[in-house]
């Protein structure tokens, strides 16, 4: 497997070199036009790609590339950049990247890198202080956008001023760790206050609409889903408990409640193939004016994180993530079966396409539709007018399926997960790799003959997708799961025992 591991690293280098040569300092890279772009309206960014890649470069041993990236952070990175940026993306990518770089350099086998940790902590503190206005709302639920130069936050005008569940519930790992290493409890307290509000407002089933009002802290009557704008909230419930060395049981309780609710309310099984999948619920008023929840048999690729997360949820309940399978509780057996089933489904949505790549969104057929359909697949990709593919059919280099395969292999040792990951990797190589450097998403995963490539290499290709491929073919001592936890952008953070645990966090 060593050659396969090395292949993952070389592909990261192929991607990084193209960015470094053609778009150095830009936030995002466009590999077809060989250009960069910025996430604010100004011709100046914050090097999202650079900061998002720091821990990948360290992990894979690209010392020269890392040193150039570190020097850019030291000499060029400034958060005094006018213009609105999304707070959620900035936290998981830039703050997460800086905190992971701090952790890895402070513990690196090469003591030369230990001096770099103070640089990354200094930058992380500067950024976090500029992010604090996000929480200046009547409820404490953060706004969606921030002008880091002006230190002013803004609600999301496109969604009626609402914030998303993911935006509110996917900052806790970063802010808790920052409090731990800085000695300033304020950051963790801001994050915990959000969790207290979410727990208070959460429906009994543990699943909630993806929008909530930062003025009142209450959920809006809106879609319930595990994909966009909701996904990482559920991911961080488990990971907050793991990150704090299992000393904050409230998050385990919240996680277990949500998994039970997901299994009862949002999970289904397809009629012909018997595939486990999740659907969405959309509100619709009945004749009596009372809202009813209507099922939409739609699953985002983003949901594919959940299979591996559920296996981790089972394993992490046991010392050193080594469960005694014969002693699993009934609920653990359900979670384990559901997690394995979701991974199987997500792999099927790759291997069922001519390109071997998964789409952004798949739809599942009802039992009647499945019976009438002549093909073997219970899922399909929506098309537009005149059979034109729409945005659902894209693959934009997302990491969620390979993330679950990595977790599944680490936790079970089953070779099938490596084999499936290898086939996925070869599909990316065939359809997304550009000979001149970089990788590009594709417009239609069902078209393996006339492939239309998209002129964008998302930062998560470097920070997440290739990292998880690399780790899938590494041994268990490379970022061991009993010592580390990944943020939702795959940034590596340590498990630690906090200096103090609040009454809320210690509640059971």
C-alpha positions in Angstrom: 0.0 0.0 0.0 3.0 2.3 0.3 3.0 3.0 -3.4 -0.7 4.0 -3.2 0.1 6.3 -0.3 2.9 7.9 -2.2 0.6 8.4 -5.2 -1.8 10.5 -3.0 1.1 12.7 -1.9 2.4 13.2 -5.5 -1.1 14.2 -6.6 -1.2 16.8 -3.9 2.2 18.1 -5.1 0.8 18.2 -8.7 -2.1 20.3 -7.5 0.0 22.5 -5.3 2.7 23.3 -7.8 0.1 24.5 -10.3 -1.4 26.9 -7.7 2.0 28.1 -6.6 3.1 28.8 -10.2 -0.1 30.5 -11.4 -2.1 31.9 -8.5 0.2 32.4 -5.5 -1.6 34.3 -2.8 -5.0 34.0 -4.4 -7.9 32.5 -2.4 -9.0 30.1 -5.1 -7.4 28.5 -8.1 -8.8 28.0 -11.6 -6.7 25.3 -13.3 -8.0 25.6 -16.9 -7.4 29.4 -17.2 -4.4 29.0 -14.8 -5.5 32.0 -12.8 -6.5 32.9 -9.2 -9.5 34.7 -7.7 -10.4 36.3 -4.4 -13.4 35.8 -2.1 -13.9 39.5 -1.4 -14.7 42.2 -4.0 -11.1 43.5 -3.6 -8.1 42.4 -5.6 -6.6 41.1 -2.5 -7.4 38.0 -0.5 -6.3 36.0 2.5 -4.7 33.1 0.8 -7.4 30.6 1.6 -5.7 27.9 -0.5 -2.4 28.5 1.3 -3.7 28.4 4.8 -6.1 25.6 4.1 -3.1 23.5 2.8 -0.6 24.0 5.6 -1.3 20.9 7.6 -1.5 18.7 4.4 2.0 19.9 3.4 3.3 19.1 6.9 1.6 15.8 7.0 2.9 14.6 3.6 6.4 15.8 4.2 6.6 18.6 1.6 9.0 20.6 3.6 10.1 23.1 0.9 6.5 23.8 -0.1 5.5 24.2 3.5 8.3 26.6 4.2 7.3 28.9 1.3 3.7 28.7 2.5 4.8 29.6 6.1 6.9 32.5 4.9 3.8 33.8 2.9 1.8 33.6 6.1 4.5 35.5 8.0 5.1 38.2 5.4 1.9 38.6 3.5 -1.1 37.3 5.4 -3.2 40.1 6.7 -6.8 40.1 7.8 -7.1 43.8 7.3 -9.0 43.1 4.0 -12.2 45.1 3.3 -15.2 43.3 2.1 -17.6 40.6 3.4 -16.5 37.0 3.8 -18.5 34.1 5.1 -17.8 33.5 8.7 -18.4 29.8 8.6 -16.0 29.2 5.7 -13.4 31.5 7.2 -13.5 29.6 10.5 -13.3 26.1 9.2 -10.7 26.9 6.5 -8.5 29.7 7.8 -8.8 29.5 11.5 -8.9 25.7 11.4 -5.8 25.8 9.1 -3.9 28.1 11.4 -4.8 26.1 14.5 -3.8 22.8 12.9 -0.5 24.3 11.7 0.1 25.5 15.3 -0.6 22.0 16.7 1.5 20.1 14.1 4.5 22.5 14.3 4.6 22.5 18.1 4.7 18.7 18.1 6.7 18.1 14.9 9.6 15.7 14.9 11.7 18.4 13.4 12.4 20.9 16.3 13.1 23.6 13.7 9.4 23.9 13.1 8.6 24.4 16.7 9.4 28.1 16.4 6.7 28.4 13.7 3.9 27.6 16.2 4.0 31.1 17.8 3.4 32.6 14.3 0.3 30.5 13.7 -1.1 31.2 17.2 -0.6 35.0 16.7 -2.4 34.9 13.4 -5.2 32.7 14.8 -5.8 35.1 17.7 -5.8 38.1 15.4 -8.4 36.4 13.1 -10.5 35.3 16.0 -10.7 38.7 17.6 -11.9 40.0 14.2 -14.5 37.3 14.0 -16.0 38.0 17.4 -18.6 40.6 16.1 -20.3 37.6 14.4 -21.7 36.8 17.9 -23.0 40.3 18.6 -26.6 39.4 18.1 -29.5 39.6 20.5 -29.4 35.8 20.9 -25.7 35.0 20.5 -26.4 33.0 17.4 -23.8 34.2 14.9 -24.5 36.2 11.8 -23.3 34.8 8.5 -20.9 37.4 7.1 -18.1 39.5 8.5 -15.9 42.4 7.3 -12.7 41.5 9.0 -11.1 44.9 8.4 -14.1 46.9 9.7 -14.8 44.2 12.4 -18.5 44.4 11.5 -20.9 41.4 11.0 -23.8 41.2 8.7 -26.9 38.9 8.4 -27.5 36.8 5.3 -29.7 39.1 3.2 -30.4 36.2 0.7 -32.1 34.2 3.4 -34.1 36.9 5.2 -31.4 37.5 7.8 -31.4 33.9 8.9 -28.3 32.0 9.9 -27.8 28.3 9.2 -27.6 25.5 11.6 -24.1 24.6 10.2 -22.9 28.2 10.7 -24.0 28.2 14.3 -22.9 24.7 15.2 -19.6 24.4 13.3 -17.2 26.7 15.1 -16.9 24.9 18.5 -13.9 22.7 17.8 -11.9 25.7 16.7 -12.9 28.1 19.4 -12.6 25.6 22.2 -9.0 24.7 21.1 -8.1 28.3 20.8 -9.2 28.9 24.4 -7.2 26.0 25.5 -3.9 27.1 23.9 -4.3 30.8 24.5 -5.6 30.6 28.1 -8.5 32.9 27.3 -11.8 31.2 28.0 -13.8 33.8 26.1 -13.6 32.0 22.7 -14.9 28.7 24.1 -17.6 30.4 26.1 -18.9 32.1 22.9 -19.0 28.7 21.2 -20.7 27.0 24.2 -23.4 29.6 24.5 -24.4 28.8 20.9 -24.7 25.1 21.8 -26.8 25.9 24.9 -29.2 27.8 22.7 -29.4 25.1 20.1 -30.0 22.4 22.7 -32.7 24.5 24.3 -34.5 25.1 21.0 -33.9 21.6 19.5 -37.0 19.5 18.7 -37.4 16.3 20.7 -36.2 14.2 17.7 -32.8 16.0 17.7 -33.1 17.1 14.1 -34.0 20.6 13.2 -34.6 23.0 10.2 -31.4 24.3 8.7 -32.3 28.0 9.3 -32.6 29.9 12.6 -33.1 33.5 13.6 -30.1 35.2 15.1 -32.4 37.8 16.7 -34.4 35.3 18.7 -32.4 32.1 18.5 -35.4 30.2 17.3 -35.6 27.9 14.3 -37.5 29.0 11.2 -40.1 26.9 9.5 -37.8 25.6 6.8 -36.3 22.4 5.4 -34.9 19.7 7.6 -31.9 18.0 5.9 -28.5 16.6 6.5 -26.9 18.2 3.5 -26.1 21.8 2.8 -26.5 24.2 5.7 -27.1 21.4 8.2 -24.5 18.7 7.9 -21.6 19.7 10.0 -23.7 20.6 13.1 -24.4 16.9 13.5 -20.7 16.1 12.8 -19.5 18.5 15.6 -21.9 17.0 18.3 -19.8 13.9 18.4 -16.5 15.6 17.8 -16.9 18.0 20.7 -17.3 15.1 23.0 -14.2 13.4 21.5 -12.1 16.6 21.4 -12.5 17.2 25.1 -11.4 13.7 26.0 -15.0 12.6 26.7 -15.3 15.0 29.6 -18.3 16.9 28.3 -21.1 14.3 28.2 -23.8 16.8 27.1 -22.5 16.6 23.5 -22.6 12.8 23.5 -26.2 13.0 24.7 -27.1 15.5 22.0 -25.3 13.3 19.4 -27.1 10.1 20.5 -30.5 11.9 20.4 -29.8 13.2 16.9 -28.7 9.9 15.5 -31.8 8.2 16.9 -33.9 11.0 15.3 -32.1 10.7 12.0 -32.7 7.0 11.9 -36.4 7.4 12.7 -37.3 10.5 10.7 -34.8 10.9 7.9 -33.5 7.5 6.9 -35.1 5.2 4.3 -34.2 2.1 2.3 -34.5 1.9 -1.5 -37.0 -0.7 -2.9 -34.9 -2.6 -5.4 -31.3 -2.4 -4.2 -32.1 -2.0 -0.5 -29.8 1.0 -0.2 -29.8 3.0 3.0 -30.3 6.7 2.2 -31.5 9.9 3.8 -34.3 12.1 2.5 -35.2 15.7 3.3 -38.3 17.1 4.9 -39.9 20.3 3.5 -42.7 22.2 5.3 -46.0 22.5 3.5 -49.3 23.9 5.0 -52.2 21.6 4.9 -55.8 22.6 4.3 -56.3 23.3 8.0 -53.3 25.6 7.9 -51.1 23.4 10.1 -47.7 22.7 8.7 -47.0 19.2 7.5 -43.6 17.7 6.6 -43.3 16.4 3.0 -40.6 14.0 2.1 -38.2 14.8 -0.7 -36.2 11.7 -1.6 -33.0 13.8 -2.2 -29.5 13.2 -0.8 -26.6 15.6 -1.2 -23.1 14.3 -1.6 -22.4 16.3 1.6 -24.4 13.7 3.5 -21.8 11.1 2.7 -19.7 12.2 5.8 -22.4 10.6 8.0 -21.6 7.0 7.4 -18.0 7.2 8.7 -19.2 9.5 11.5 -21.7 7.0 12.7 -19.0 4.3 12.8 -16.8 6.6 14.7 -19.7 7.3 17.1 -19.9 3.6 17.9 -16.1 3.0 18.2 -15.5 6.1 20.3 -17.7 4.8 23.0 -15.0 2.2 23.8 -11.4 2.7 25.0 -8.9 3.4 22.2 -11.8 3.3 19.7 -11.7 -0.5 19.9 -15.3 -1.7 20.5 -16.1 -5.2 21.5 -18.5 -6.0 18.7 -20.3 -8.8 20.5 -21.1 -6.4 23.3 -22.6 -3.6 21.3 -25.8 -2.1 22.7 -29.0 -2.3 20.6 -28.7 1.4 19.6 -25.0 0.9 18.7 -25.9 -2.0 16.5 -28.4 0.2 14.7 -25.9 3.1 14.3 -23.2 0.7 13.0 -25.5 -0.9 10.5 -26.8 2.5 9.4 -23.3 3.9 9.0 -22.1 0.9 6.9 -25.2 1.1 4.8 -24.8 4.8 4.1 -21.2 4.2 3.0 -22.3 1.5 0.7 -24.9 3.8 -0.8 -22.4 6.6 -1.3 -19.9 4.3 -3.0 -22.8 3.0 -5.2 -23.5 6.5 -6.4 -19.9 6.7 -7.6 -19.6 3.3 -9.2 -23.0 3.5 -10.8 -21.9 6.3 -13.1 -19.9 5.9 -16.3 -17.1 8.1 -14.9 -17.0 6.4 -11.5 -17.4 9.7 -9.8 -20.3 10.8 -7.6 -22.7 13.7 -8.3 -23.6 16.7 -6.1 -27.1 15.4 -5.6 -28.9 12.1 -6.3 -32.7 11.4 -6.1 -34.1 8.1 -5.0 -37.1 6.4 -6.6 -40.2 5.5 -4.7 -41.1 1.8 -4.6 -43.6 2.3 -7.4 -41.1 4.2 -9.5 -38.4 1.6 -8.9 -40.7 -1.2 -9.9 -41.6 0.6 -13.2 -38.0 1.5 -13.9 -36.2 -1.1 -16.1 -32.7 -0.3 -14.8 -31.0 -1.7 -11.7 -30.3 1.6 -9.9 -32.8 3.0 -7.4 -31.3 6.5 -7.7 -30.9 9.0 -10.5 -29.5 12.4 -11.3 -32.1 15.1 -12.2 -31.8 16.6 -15.6 -33.1 19.9 -16.9 -35.0 20.8 -20.1 -34.2 18.8 -23.2 -32.3 16.3 -21.0 -29.7 18.9 -20.2 -27.7 18.1 -17.0 -28.2 20.6 -14.2 -26.0 21.4 -11.3 -26.9 18.2 -9.6 -24.7 16.2 -12.0 -21.4 18.0 -11.1 -18.5 16.5 -9.3 -16.5 19.4 -7.7 -13.8 17.2 -6.0 -15.7 16.8 -2.7 -14.2 14.7 0.1 -17.2 13.3 2.0 -17.2 9.8 0.6 -13.5 9.2 0.9 -13.6 10.7 4.4 -16.1 7.9 5.3 -14.0 5.3 3.6 -10.9 6.4 5.6 -12.8 6.3 8.9 -14.4 2.9 8.0 -11.0 1.3 7.2 -9.3 2.7 10.3 -12.1 1.5 12.6 -12.7 -1.9 11.0 -9.6 -2.8 9.1 -11.8 -4.2 6.2 -9.8 -4.1 2.9 -13.0 -3.4 0.9 -12.8 0.3 2.0 -9.3 0.7 0.6 -10.3 -1.1 -2.6 -13.2 1.2 -3.1 -11.1 4.3 -2.4 -8.5 3.2 -4.9 -11.2 2.9 -7.6 -12.4 6.4 -6.7 -8.9 7.7 -6.9 -8.3 6.3 -10.3 -11.6 7.9 -11.5 -10.4 11.3 -10.3 -7.1 10.7 -12.1 -8.8 9.8 -15.3 -11.3 12.6 -15.5 -10.2 15.5 -13.3 -6.4 15.6 -13.6 -5.0 18.2 -15.9 -1.6 17.4 -17.6 -0.5 21.0 -17.1 -1.1 20.9 -13.4 -4.0 20.9 -11.0 -7.4 19.0 -10.9 -10.7 20.3 -12.1 -14.3 19.2 -11.3 -16.5 18.0 -14.1 -19.9 19.1 -15.2 -21.7 15.8 -15.7 -20.6 12.5 -14.0 -22.8 10.6 -16.4 -20.9 11.7 -19.5 -17.6 9.8 -19.6 -17.1 10.4 -23.4 -17.3 14.2 -23.8 -16.1 15.4 -20.4 -16.6 19.0 -19.7 -14.3 20.2 -17.0 -15.0 23.0 -14.6 -12.5 25.8 -14.2 -12.1 25.5 -10.4 -10.0 23.5 -8.0 -11.7 23.9 -4.7 -9.5 24.5 -1.7 -10.9 21.4 0.0 -9.4 19.2 -2.7 -6.0 20.0 -1.1 -7.1 20.2 2.5 -9.6 17.4 2.6 -10.0 15.1 -0.3 -6.3 14.3 -1.0 -5.5 14.2 2.7 -8.2 11.5 3.3 -6.9 9.6 0.3 -3.4 9.8 1.8 -4.6 8.7 5.2 -6.6 5.8 3.8 -3.4 4.2 2.6 -1.3 5.2 5.7 -0.9 3.1 8.8 -2.9 3.7 11.9 -0.1 5.6 13.6 -0.4 8.4 11.0 -2.8 10.8 12.8 -4.2 8.2 15.2 -7.9 8.6 15.9 -7.5 8.1 19.7 -5.2 11.2 19.9 -6.6 13.5 17.2 -9.9 14.9 15.8 -10.6 16.4 12.4 -12.5 19.6 12.0 -15.0 19.7 9.1 -12.3 20.9 6.7 -10.1 17.9 7.8 -7.8 20.1 9.8 -6.0 18.0 12.5 -6.6 19.1 16.1 -5.6 17.3 19.3 -7.7 15.6 21.8 -7.2 17.3 25.2 -8.7 17.4 28.7 -10.0 20.9 29.3 -8.9 22.8 32.4 -12.6 23.2 33.5 -16.0 21.9 32.4 -19.1 24.0 32.7 -22.4 22.9 34.3 -23.9 22.7 30.9 -21.2 20.6 29.3 -21.1 18.2 32.2 -24.8 17.6 32.2 -26.1 14.2 31.3 
